[in-house]
Amino acid sequence: MKASFEIKAEPRQDAGKGASRRLRHAGKVPAILYGGTEPPSNIVLDHVELAHHLEHEAFYSHILKLQIGGTEQPAILKDLQRHPAKRQIMHADFQRVVAGRGIIDVGDNSVPD
């Protein structure tokens, strides 16, 4: 069983519906990496590589290693959007993992105890 997952990603400059459609047509998956102390980053992943990782149940709960332009960023998979009729991944959200800090859900408005 695979204990760690490494995903190659590239930063992307284009945003919007048209740019995302062009990426998907080219076999890529638009994604975002947010959280921690850094601003959100738009990234692009290879569809085949991501689909291969998603076959492992542990991928959904492990800390992943995103290789973005030569730097390694630990993250977790926060959200995944799939096409309703095709076997296509439409978009992925990753949340940064910072050592010594808990992971707080961005949509959670409650105050931790």
N, C-alpha and C positions, 0 to 999 in steps of 0.2 A: 504494500500500500504506500502511496506517495504521501509524504508528510509535509513537504513544502511545495509551493507553486510559484513559478516565476513566469511573468507575463511580459512580453516585449511590447512597448507602446511608444508612440511618437507624439510630440506636441502638435497641435493643429491650430492654425490661425483662423481659418474660415469657420463661421458659425451660421446657423440658420437652417431652414428647411431644405433649400436647394443644395447647399453644401453637404448636408447629411445624406441626402438622396444620392449625390454623386459618390460619396464614400461607400455607401451600401452597395451601389451598382459595381464598384470596383472590388468588392469582397472585404470591405473594412467595416468596423463598428465604431460609431462615434461614442465617446464616453466623457465623463467628467470626474475629476479628482478634487475633493474638497475636504475641509476640516483642518484641524491643527492651527498653527499660527500663520501659515502661508495662504495667499488668496487662491480661489478655485482655479484649476487648470483644465483646459479643454485638451483631450487626448484622443488618439485613434488607435484601435487594436485590430489585429488580424482576426477575421471571422472564424476561420478554420481552427486556429490555435485556441481561441476562446471557447468555441463549441467543444473542442476536445477536452479542455479543462472542466467544463460544466458537466461532463459525464461522470465525474467523481463527486460523490455526495459531500465529501470533506471540503471541497472548494468553497462551498457556501458558508462555512463556519471557521475556516482557518485564516490566519494572517498571511496575506499574499505579498509577493515581492514584485512591484511594478518597476520595470527597467525603462525609464523615460529618458531618452537622449543621453545615455551614459551615466545617469544617476539612478540609485536604487531607492525606492520609496515604499515602506511597509504600509499596507492598506487592507481594508476588508471590503468585500462586495456588499453594497448597501441596497441596491435596487437593480433589477434587470427587466427590460421590456422586450417582449417577443412579439413577432407578427402573429395575429390571431389565426391565420389559416396556413401559413408556411412555416417551415422549420428555419426561420431566420431570426437572429438576434437584432433588435432595432437600436437599443441604447443600453448603456451600463453606467451605474453610479458607483464610485468607490469613495470610501472615507479613509483619510489618513489616520495612521496609528502613531501616536506620540508616546514614547516611553515615559512612565510615571504619571500619565494622565488617563483618566477614564474616558471611555467613548460615550459621548452624550448624543442622543438622537436630536438632530436639528429641528425636527417637527414637534418635539416634546416640550411643552411650555411649563411643565411642573418643575418645582424646585426640589433638587435631591436633598434627602435628609442627612 
